[in-house]
Amino acid sequence: MLALFPVAPARAVSGAVRVAVIDTGISSRAIAAENLAKGRNYVTAGGSTEDTHGHGTAVAAIIAGSASAGVEGLCPEAVLIPLVYCVKTGNGSILKGDVDMLAQIIYDAVDVYGCRIINISSGTKSDLAVLREAVAYAERRGVLIVSTAGNDGSKTPYYPGAYPTVLCAGSVSETGDGPASFSNRHSGVDVVAPGVRVPTVDLLGEAAVGTGTSFAAAWVTGMAARLLMADPSLTPYELREIIKGTARDIGAPGWDEQTGWGLADLPAALAEIVGSPAPQLPFDDVEPGAYYLEAVQWALRRGITGGTSENTFSPDLFCTRAQTVTVLWRAAGCPEPGIKAQPFEDVREGDYFYKAVLWAVEKGVTTGTSATTFSPHDTCTEAQIITLIWRAKGRPAPPARSELLARLGEAYYAHAAAWADALGLFTAAQTQFDADAPAPRAHIVTYLFASAESGR
């Protein structure tokens, strides 16, 4: 039997990891029924998710295996959801969706199909906002995206693989000592994986081989699914850090464009998560003893906020109104707002904070600065931040007596500040409440974390 990694036979497992395969469909002749769930054909309305090309089926076998072809996948327990993005017609032509379709499929993989991992063994050379926002949404909802480096053998980045929150896989050479000749080399490459003559299956369920970074991405997806089966609490950030951190370096010391952090190593990654601490934060400006360290870790794990760059959190940077309502919306689980239109001239549908503003207005968390403006880029004060958090929490009463309440009188933020004071939020942030002081990023994550930990 051909094996990518020795694993137990495929079986239906309660709580199995659901993996979206955005591809050409999956052949039910090749992949076992217990590894398949209902998906959707986005290219042909009402069309089948049966594969007419073969690419998606080959990807699926690498992830979950194919008994008919004697291929043991990396995660035989995985449940695959075929989301058809490309089809081969009866006359042999190829119909492929556009970037808008790909973005919508990502949203649906998260919200409709409940996937923990999304495999995208394709890409585009264009960095488009619609795709970038869909990828960011998946990250916020705790869904890992794995994609390809590209097959040009060039330095051209392919998206979504080149986005920082996407785990980007290049292909290792057949000898295992460097990148395959066709594997793209660029700043987005995280790891390399088997991508040359990889054992897989064809549409009829017979043994085949696949070559390309598509199959390297499938290998990494199967690896990530296996890790999630071992520890379902792992976040996308943690999965990426474990897979990169345990990769076997085969190029220049450390990271390089050709092989990323090295050759993905499933046994090493599995060993890493058994009793190991969570990966370290990637931010150079969050000191080990900082009062906000645990809050930043918490916010990052839950997709509530990230850094201002790949290696900075900017704890002292002041929060804007747009940033604040977005953080609160994410902390609430990114609920879909019931209202679809809002009166603000300075909030547009393409803005990253668009849905957050709709949600905040609908829930009474905030209003505009006038009847027609929201002023998304205005800096928030401590009083405003605390009031917004308090309202988002449902305007709870203080759990104990607060000396602040009597001193604040009729101020609009009086009850919010009293609640925060009684709950110890200001103590957690090591600050005295100064209503008019601009609020830094470190404070908002600390206030949210401390209130979440208290259960109030």
LUMDOKE-138910 format. One record per residue: residue in three letters; x, y, z of N, C-alpha, C in turn. Coordinates in steps of 0.2 Angstrom, whole numbers, plus 2048, in hexadecimal, padded with zeros to 3 digits. Example, Ala and Ser with C-alpha at 12.3 -4.5 7.8 and 13.67 -1.06 7.14 Angstrom:
ala8427E482783E7EA8278427F0827/ser8407F58238447FB824840800827/
END
This chain:
met8047FA800800800800804806800/leu80380B7FC8078117FB805816801/ala80A81880580881C80B80C82380B/leu80882880C80C82F80E80E82F815/phe80B82C81980D82B820809826823/pro80C82182780881C82A80281E82F/val7FC81C82D7F781E8317F2818831/ala7ED8198367E88148367E3814830/pro7DF80F82F7DB80F8297D581482A/ala7D38168257CD81B8257C7819829/arg7C481D82C7BE81B8307BA822832/ala7B48218327B08278347B182883C/val7B382F83D7B58318447B0837846/ser7AE83684C7AA83B84F7AE841850/gly7AC84784E7B084D84F7B684E84A/ala7B684A8457BB84A8407BC85183D/val7C285383B7C48598387C085A831/arg7BD85F8307BA8608297BE865825/val7C086281F7C486681B7C1868814/ala7C186E8137BE87080C7C386F807/val7C286C8017C686B7FC7C386F7F6/ile7C68757F57C487A7F07C78787EA/asp7C48747E57C88717E07C386F7DA/thr7C48697D77C08677D17BA8627D3/gly7B98617DA7B585C7DC7B98567DF/ile7B58517E17B884B7E47B48457E1/ser7B88407DF7B483A7DC7B38357E2/ser7AC8347E27AA82F7E77AC8287E6/arg7AF8267E07B18207DE7B881F7E1/ala7BB8257E27C28247E57C38267EC/ile7BF82A7EF7BF82B7F67B98287FA/ala7BB8257FF7B68228037B0827806/ala7AA8248067A48288087A582B80F/glu7A88278137A982A81A7AE83081A/asn7B18318157B68378157B383D811/leu7AD83C80F7A984180A7A384480E/ala7A284A80D79C84E80F79985280A/lys79385480A79085880579485E804/gly7958607FD7988667FC79486A7F7/arg79786E7F27938727ED7978737E7/asn7948737E17978757DB79587C7DA/tyr79A8817DA79A8887D979A88A7D2/val79D8867CE79E8877C77978867C3/thr7948807C478E87E7C078987E7C5/ala7848827C477E8837C977B87C7C9/gly77A8797CF7768737D077B86D7CE/gly78186E7CC7858697CA7888647CF/ser78A85F7CD78D85A7D279485C7D5/thr7968597DA79C85A7DD7A18547DB/glu79E8507D77A384A7D47A884E7D0/asp7AE84B7D17B484E7CD7B484C7C6/thr7B48517C17B58507BA7BC8517B7/his7C08537BB7C78547B97CC8507BC/gly7CC84F7C37D184A7C67D584D7CB/his7D68547CB7DA8587CF7D88577D6/gly7D28597D77CF8597DE7CF8527E1/thr7CE84D7DE7CE8467E07D58447E2/ala7DA8467DE7E18457E07E38497E7/val7E184F7E77E28537ED7DF84F7F3/ala7D884D7F27D584A7F87D88447FA/ala7DB8407F67DE8397F87E483B7FC/ile7E88407FA7EE8417FE7EC843805/ile7E68478067E484980D7E1843811/ala7DC83F80E7D983B8127DA83380F/gly7DD83280A7DE82B8077D9829803/ser7DB8237FF7D78207FB7D88187FB/ala7D38147FE7D480D7FF7D580A7F8/ser7D180C7F37D18097EC7D88097E9/ala7DC80F7EA7E28107E77E880E7EC/gly7E680C7F27EB80A7F77EF8107F9/val7EC8157FA7EF81B7FC7ED81D803/glu7F181E8087F082080E7F182780F/gly7EC82B8107EC8328117F0834818/leu7F183A8187F483D81F7EF83D824/cys7E983E8237E483E8287DE83A826/pro7DE8338267D882F8247D1831827/glu7D183482D7CB8368307C883C82E/ala7CB8408297C98468277C2846823/val7BE84A8247B884B8207B985081B/leu7B884E8147BA85380F7B385680C/ile7B385D80B7AE8608087B0862801/pro7AD85F7FC7AF8627F57AB8687F3/leu7AF86D7F27AC8747F07AF8757E9/val7AB8747E47AD8747DD7AE87B7DB/tyr7B587D7D97B78837D67B98837CF/cys7BA87D7CC7BC87C7C67B98757C3/val7B78757BD7B486F7BA7B786E7B3/lys7B78677B17B98667AA7B28647A7/thr7B18677A17AA86679E7AB860799/gly7A585E7967A58587927A985878C/asn7AB85F7897AF85F7837B6861785/gly7B886078C7BF86078E7C1867790/ser7BD86C78F7BF8737917BE874799/ile7C287879C7C287A7A37BF8807A5/leu7BA87F7A97B78857AC7B98867B3/lys7BB88C7B47BE88E7BB7BB8947BE/gly7B98947C47B789A7C77BC8A07C8/asp7B98A67C97BD8AC7CA7BF8AD7D1/val7C38B27D37C58B37DA7BF8B57DE/asp7BA8B87DC7B48BA7E07B18B37E2/met7B08AE7DD7AD8A87DF7B28A47E4/leu7B88A57E37BD8A17E87BC8A47EF/ala7BB8AB7EF7BA8AE7F67B48AC7F9/gln7AE8AB7F57A88A97F87A88A27FA/ile7AC89E7F77AD8977F97B0897800/ile7B589B8017B989B8077B489D80D/tyr7B08A280C7AB8A48117A689E812/asp7A489B80D79F89580E7A288F811/ala7A988E8107AC8888137AC88A81B/val7AD89081D7AD8928247A6891827/asp7A189582479B896827795891825/val79688E81F79188981D79388281F/tyr79988081D79B87A81E79F878824/gly7A187D8287A487C82E7AB87982E/cys7AF87B8297B58788287BB87B82D/arg7BF87782F7C58798337CB87B82F/ile7CB8788297D18798247CE87981D/ile7D187E8197CF87F8127D587D80E/asn7D58798097DA8778057D987B7FE/ile7DD87F7FC7DD8827F57E38817F1/ser7E287C7ED7E887A7E97E887D7E2/ser7E88847E37E88887DD7E988F7DF/gly7E98947DB7EB89B7DD7EB8A07D7/thr7EB8A67D97EB8AB7D47F18B07D5/lys7F48B37D07FA8B77D17F88BE7D4/ser7F18C07D47EF8C67D67ED8C67DD/asp7EF8CB7E17ED8CC7E87E78D17E8/leu7E18CE7E97DB8D27E87D88D27EF/ala7D58D87F07D28D97F77CC8D47F9/val7C88D27F47C38CD7F67C68C67F8/leu7CB8C47F57CE8BE7F87D28BF7FE/arg7D58C57FF7D98C68057D48C680B/glu7CE8C980A7C98CA80F7C68C3811/ala7C58BF80C7C38B880E7C88B4812/val7CE8B58107D38B18137D48B481B/ala7D38BA81C7D38BD8227CD8BB826/tyr7C88BA8237C28B88277C28B1829/ala7C58AC8257C68A58277CB8A582D/glu7D08A982D7D58A98337D18AB839/arg7CD8B18397C98B383E7C58AE841/arg7C28AA83D7BD8A483F7C189E841/gly7C789E8417CB8988437CC89383E/val7CC8948387CD8908327D389182F/leu7D788B82E7DE88B82B7DD88B823/ile7E088F8207E088E8187E788C816/val7E78868127EE88480F7ED885808/ser7F38888057F28887FD7F98877FB/thr7FA8887F48008877F080588D7EF/ala80B88B7EE8108907ED8108927E5/gly80D88D7E180D88E7DA81288A7D6/asn8118897D08158847CC8198877C6/asp81A88D7C681E8907C182588F7C1/gly82888D7C782F88D7C88328947C9/ser82E8997CA8308A07CA82F8A37D1/lys8318A97D28308AD7D88298B07D8/thr8248AF7D481E8B27D48198AF7DA/pro8178B37DE8128B17E480B8AF7E1/tyr8088AA7E48028A97E27FD8AA7E8/tyr7F78AC7E77F38AD7ED7ED8A97EC/pro7EA8A67F27EB8A87F97F28A67FC/gly7F68A27F97FB89F7FC8008A47FF/ala8018A97FC8068AE7FE8048B3804/tyr7FD8B28067FB8B680C7FE8B3812/pro7FF8B88178038B581D7FF8B0821/thr7F88B08217F58AC8257F38A5821/val7F58A581B7F489E8177FB89A818/leu7FA89481980088F81980188D812/cys80789081080988F80980E88A808/ala80C88580381087F80281387F7FB/gly81A87E7FB81E87D7F581F8767F5/ser8228737EF82386C7EF82B86B7F0/val82C8667F38338637F483585F7EE/ser83C85F7EC83E85B7E783D8547E8/glu83E8507E383D8487E48438467E9/thr8488497E984E8477ED84D8497F4/gly84984E7F58488517FC84D8567FE/asp8518587FA85685D7FC8568647FA/gly8508667F884F86C7F584886D7F2/pro8468737EF8408747EC83F8707E5/ala83986E7E383986B7DD83A8717D8/ser83C86F7D283D8747CD8378787CB/phe8318767CB82B87A7CA82987E7CF/ser82B87D7D58288807DB82A8877DC/asn82588C7DC8278937DD82A8957E3/arg82F89A7E283389C7E88318A37E9/his82E8A47EF82C8AB7F182B8AC7F8/ser8298B27FB8298B48028238B0805/gly81F8AE8028198AB80581A8A3807/val81F8A080482089980582289880C/asp81E89380F81F89181782388B817/val82188681482487F81482487C80D/val82787780C82787280682486C809/ala82186880481F86180681F85D7FF/pro81E85680081E8527FA8198557F4/gly81C8567EE8188587E981B8557E2/val81F8507E282184D7DC81F8467DC/arg81B8447D781983D7D781683A7DE/val81283E7E080F83C7E78098377E6/pro8098327E980482C7E97FD82F7EA/thr7F982E7E57F28307E67ED82C7E2/val7E882F7DF7E282B7DC7DF82F7D6/asp7DD82B7D17D982E7CC7D282E7CD/leu7CE8307C87C78317C87C482A7C9/leu7C78257C67C481E7C77C681A7CD/gly7CA81D7D17CC81A7D77D28167D6/glu7D68177D17DC8137D07E28177D2/ala7E78147D47ED8177D67F081C7D1/ala7F38217D37F68267CE7FB82A7D2/val7FE82F7CF8038337D280283A7D0/gly80383F7D48028467D380884A7D4/thr80A84F7D080F8537D080D85A7D0/gly81085E7D580E8667D580D8687DC/thr80D86E7DD80C8717E48058707E6/ser80186F7E27FA86D7E47FA8677E9/phe7FE8627E77FE85C7EB80385D7F2/ala8078627F180B8647F78068677FC/ala80286B7FA7FD86F7FE7F886A801/ala7F68657FD7F28608007F585C805/trp7FC85B80580085780A80085B810/val8018628108018668167FA866819/thr7F58668157EE8668177EC86081B/gly7EE85A8187ED85481C7F1854823/met7F78578227FB8578297F885C82E/ala7F586182C7F18668307EB863833/ala7E885F82F7E285B8317E4856836/arg7E98538357EC84E83A7ED851841/leu7F08578417F285A8477EC85C84A/leu7E785F8477E086184A7DD85B84D/met7DD85584A7DA84F84D7DE84D854/ala7E484F8547E884E85A7E685385F/asp7E585985D7E485F8627DF86385E/pro7D886285F7D386785C7D486E85E/ser7D78708647D78768667DC87B862/leu7E087885E7E587C85A7E2881856/thr7E58878567E388C8527E688C84B/pro7E48908467E88918407EF893841/tyr7F08988457F689B8477FB89584A/glu7F889184F7FC88C8527FE88784D/leu7F98858487FB88084380088283F/arg80088883D80588B83880C88B83C/glu80C88D84281288D846815886847/ile81188184981387B84A816878844/ile81387883E81587583881B879835/lys81C87F836822883834828881839/gly82688183F82B88084482E879845/thr82A87484282D86D84282F86B83B/ala82F87083683186E83083986C830/arg83B86882C84286682B84686B826/asp84A86F82984E87482585287081F/ile85187281985486E81485887480F/gly85787A81185A87F80C85F883810/ala85F88A80F86388E81386188E81A/pro86588F81F86388F82685D894827/gly85889182B85289582C84E895826/trp84A89B82684589B82084889E81A/asp84689B81484889E80E84289D809/glu8438A180383D8A17FE83C89A7FB/gln8418967FA8418907F683D88B7FA/thr83F88A80083C88480483888780B/gly83788D80C83489081283888E818/trp83588B81D83888882383B881822/gly83987E81C83C87881B836872819/leu83886C81A83486781882F86581D/ala82886581C82386482182485D824/asp82485C82A82685682E820854832/leu81B85083081684E83581884B83B/pro81C84683B81E843842821848847/ala82584C84482885284982285684B/ala81D85884781885C84981385984E/leu81285384D80E84F85281184F859/ala81884D85981B84D85F81C854862/glu81B85985E81C860861815862865/ile81085F86380986186680885D86C/val80C85886E80A85487380E857879/gly80A85A87D80D85D884811863882/ser81186687C81586C87B81187287C/pro81587887E81287E87F80F881878/ala80B88687980988987380E88D86F/pro80E88E869814891865814898868/gln81A89B86881B8A286A8188A7865/leu8178AD8688148B28648198B485F/pro8178B685981B8B985381D8C0854/phe81B8C385981C8CB85A8228CC85E/asp8278D085B82D8D385E82C8D8863/asp8268DB8638258E18688208DF86E/val81F8D886F81B8D68758208D2879/glu8228D687E8278D38838258CD887/pro8298C88898278C388D8238C5893/gly8258CA8978218CC89D81C8D189C/ala81A8D38968158D889580E8D6898/tyr80B8DB89B8058DA89E7FF8D7899/tyr8008D98937FB8D788E7FD8D188A/leu8038CE88C8058C88888008C2888/glu7FD8C088D7F78BB88D7F18BD889/ala7F08C48897EA8C68867EB8C687E/val7F18C887C7F38C88757F38C0872/gln7F68BC8767F58B58757EE8B2874/trp7EA8B48787E38B38787DF8B6872/ala7E18BC8717DD8BF86B7E08BC864/leu7E68BA8647E98B785E7E68B085D/arg7E68AC8627E38A68617DC8A685F/arg7D88AB8617D18AB85F7CF8AF859/gly7D58B28567D48B58507D08BC851/ile7D18BF8577CE8C58597D28CB856/thr7D88CA8567DD8CF8537E38CC852/gly7E78CF84D7EE8CD84B7F38D284D/gly7F88D28497FD8D784A7FC8DD845/thr8008E28468008E78418058E583B/ser8098E083C80D8DD83780E8D6839/glu8128D38358148CC8368178CB83D/asn81B8D083F81F8CF84581E8D584A/thr8198D98498178DE84E8108DE850/phe80F8DF8578088E08598068E785A/ser80B8EB85B80A8F385D8068F4862/pro8088F28698038F286E8028F9870/asp8068FE86F80590587080190986B/leu8009068657FC9098607F590B862/phe7F29118617EC9128637E690F85F/cys7E190D8627DB90A85E7D790F85B/thr7D590E8557D09128517C990F852/arg7C49128517BD9108517BC90A84D/ala7BE90A8477BD9048437C18FE846/gln7C78FF8487CA8F984B7C78F6851/thr7C48FB8557C18F985B7BB8F585A/val7B68F78567B08F38547B28ED851/thr7B78ED84D7B98E68497BB8E184E/val7BF8E38537C28DF8597BC8DC85D/leu7B78E185E7B18DE8627AD8DA85E/trp7AC8DB8587A88D68537AB8D0853/arg7B28CF8527B68C98527B58C5858/ala7B58C985E7B58C68647AE8C3865/ala7A98C68627A28C38627A18BD85E/gly7A68BB85A7A68B68557A48B884E/cys7A58BE84C7A48C084579D8BF843/pro7988C18477918BF84578F8C383F/glu78A8C083B7888C48357838C9837/pro7848CF83677F8D48387788D3834/gly7738D583876C8D483576B8DA830/ile76D8E083276C8E582D7718E5828/lys76F8E78227748E781C7758EE819/ala7738F381C7748FA81A7758FF820/gln77A90381F77B90882477C90F822/pro77B91482677A91B82378191F822/phe78791B82478D91F82479092081E/glu79292681C79592781579D925815/asp79F92481B7A792281C7A891B81D/val7A391781C7A391081D7A190C817/arg7A59098137A390680D7A48FF80D/glu7A08FB80879F8F48097A68F0808/gly7AB8F38057B18F08057B68F180B/asp7B48F580F7B88F68157B98F081A/tyr7BE8EF81D7BF8E98217BA8E9827/phe7B88EF8297B48F082F7AD8F182D/tyr7AB8F08277A48F182579F8ED829/lys7A08E682979B8E282D79B8E3834/ala7A18E58377A28E683E79E8ED840/val79E8F283C79A8F883D7938F683D/leu7918F38387898F18377878ED83E/trp78B8E884078A8E484678A8E984C/ala78F8ED84D78F8F28537898F7853/val7878F984D7818FE84D77B8FA84F/glu77A8F484C7748EF84D7748EE854/lys7798EC8587798EA85E7798EF864/gly7798F686177A8FB8667808FC869/val7868F986678C8FA86978F901868/thr78D90486278F90B86178B90E85B/thr78B91485A78891885578D91C851/gly78B92084D79092484979192A84D/thr79692E84A79893484D79493984B/ser79093884678A93C843785938840/ala78093B83D77B93783A77E933834/thr78393683178593382A78D93182B/thr79093283079793083179892B837/phe79D92683679F92283B7A692483E/ser7AA92783A7B192A83B7B592483D/pro7B691F8397B991983A7C191A83C/his7C491F83A7CB92083C7CC924842/asp7C79278457C892A84B7CB926851/thr7CF9298557D292585A7CD924860/cys7CD91E8637C991D8697CC91F86F/thr7C89228747CB92387B7C991D87F/glu7CC91D8857CB91888A7C491788C/ala7C091D88C7B991D88E7B591A888/gln7B791B8827B391987D7B491187C/ile7BB90F87D7BC90887C7B8904882/ile7B99068887B590388D7AE90288C/thr7AB90888A7A49088897A2903883/leu7A690387E7A48FF8787A48F787A/ile7AA8F687E7AA8EF8817A48ED885/trp7A38F288A79D8F188E7968F088B/arg7958F488678F8F388278F8EC87E/ala7958EA87B7958E48777948DE87C/lys7958DF8827948DA88778D8DA88A/gly7898DE8887828DF88A7818E388F/arg7858E88917848ED8967838EA89D/pro7888E689F7878E28A57888E78AB/ala7858E58B17868E98B778D8E88BA/pro7908EC8BE7968EB8C17958E58C6/pro79A8E08C67998DA8CA79B8DC8D2/ala79D8E28D379F8E58DA79F8EC8DA/arg79F8EF8E079F8F68E07A58F98DD/ser7A58FF8DA7AA9028D77AA90A8D9/glu7B090C8DB7B19138DE7B09188D8/leu7B19158D27B191A8CC7AA91D8CB/leu7A59188CC79E91A8CA79C9218CD/ala79D9228D379B9288D679F92E8D4/arg7A692D8D27AA9338CF7A89358C8/leu7A59308C47A49318BD79D9358BC/gly7999358C17939388C078F9368BA/glu78D93B8B67889398B078C9388AA/ala7929378AA7969358A479392F8A0/tyr79393089A79092A896794923897/tyr79A92489979E91E89A79E91C8A1/ala79A91F8A679B91D8AD7999168AF/his7949138AC79290C8AE7979078AB/ala7999098A579E9058A27A59058A6/ala7A790A8A87AD90B8AB7AD9088B2/ala7A79088B57A69058BC7A68FD8BB/trp7A38FB8B67A38F48B57AA8F18B3/ala7AE8F58AF7B58F38AE7B98F38B4/asp7B88F98B87BC8F98BE7BB8F48C3/ala7B48F28C47B38ED8C97B58E68C6/leu7B68E58C07B88DF8BD7BF8DE8BD/gly7C38E48BE7CA8E48BF7CE8E58B8/leu7CA8E78B37CD8E88AC7D38ED8AC/phe7D28F38B07D78F88B07DD8F58B4/thr7DC8F18B97E28EE8BD7E58E98B8/ala7E28E58B47E58E18AF7E98E48AA/ala7E78EA8A87EB8EE8A37F08F38A6/gln7F08F28AD7F58F68B17F58FE8AF/thr7EE9008B07ED9078AE7E890A8B3/gln7E89118B47E39148B77DE9178B2/phe7D89168B37D39188AE7D39208AC/asp7D59228A67D59288A47D192989E/ala7CB92C89F7C692B89A7C892E893/asp7CC9348937CD93788D7D493588A/ala7D793088D7DE92E88A7DC929884/pro7E092A87F7E09258797E191E87B/ala7DD9198797DE91287B7E290E876/pro7E890B8797EC9078757EA900874/arg7ED8FD86F7EB8F686D7EC8F1873/ala7F18F28777F28EE87C7EC8EE881/his7E98F48827E48F58877DD8F1885/ile7DC8F287E7D58EF87C7D68E787C/val7DB8E487B7DC8DD87B7DC8DA882/thr7DF8DE8877DF8DD88E7D88DD891/tyr7D48E388F7CE8E38927C98DD88F/leu7CA8DC8897C68D68867C78D088A/phe7CE8CE88A7D08C888D7CE8C8895/ala7CF8CD8987CE8CD89F7C68CC8A1/ser7C28CF89C7BB8CE89D7B98C789B/ala7BC8C48967BA8BE8947BC8B9899/glu7C28B989C7C48B58A17C08B58A7/ser7BD8BB8A97B88BB8AF7B28B88AD/gly7B08B78A77A98B58A57A48BA8A5/arg7A68C08A67A18C68A77A18CB8A1/
END
